[in-house]
Amino acid sequence: MYSSDGRPRDARNVRYDDPWYDALAAGWGESDGTDAPEVTRPVARDVYLEVQRSAAFQEVRSRYRRFVVPAVAVFLSWYVAYVVAATTAPGLMARPVAGAVNVAMLAGLGQFLTTFGLTWAYARHARLRRDRAALELRWDTQELTRVTRGGAS
């Protein structure tokens, strides 16, 4: 591979043409003259694995599963029951309830109402049981990853 001036490029000596590449931001990265030994920082991947193994993270995940798994099971059962009833019992679904409104229309409306109710229940559960713990985990993780990137601790 050749550079723009025709010289062959060596992958070890590649220099960016960005004039700010080697320039340091004011006060960042300059040595204060103490020549302190370099501190080994954890890798971001290790930080995320540590957080994932933490008891707080496991608690947030288990609270999530304790709500979502039963809610999904109930909703899918209700949906399958509606579809099965509509295909296997058309006489039941066509039975009038009030005027032109029949059982199928009420069950279909019930599907929409169940969806909205489940969405409200999920948002409420998240707000009351998981959001605070998840936010604390997020801040802890950001602080730990900031250290891995070399930012202020």
Buried (B, 14 or more C-beta within 10 A) or exposed (E): EEEEEEEEEEEEEEEEEEEEEEEEEEEEEEEEEEEEEEEEBEEBEEBBEBBEEBEEBEBBEEBBEEBEEEBEEEBEEBEEEBEEBBEEEEEEBEEEEEEEEBBBBEBBEEEEEBEEEBEEEBEEBBEEBBEEBBEEBEEBBEEBBBBBEEEEE
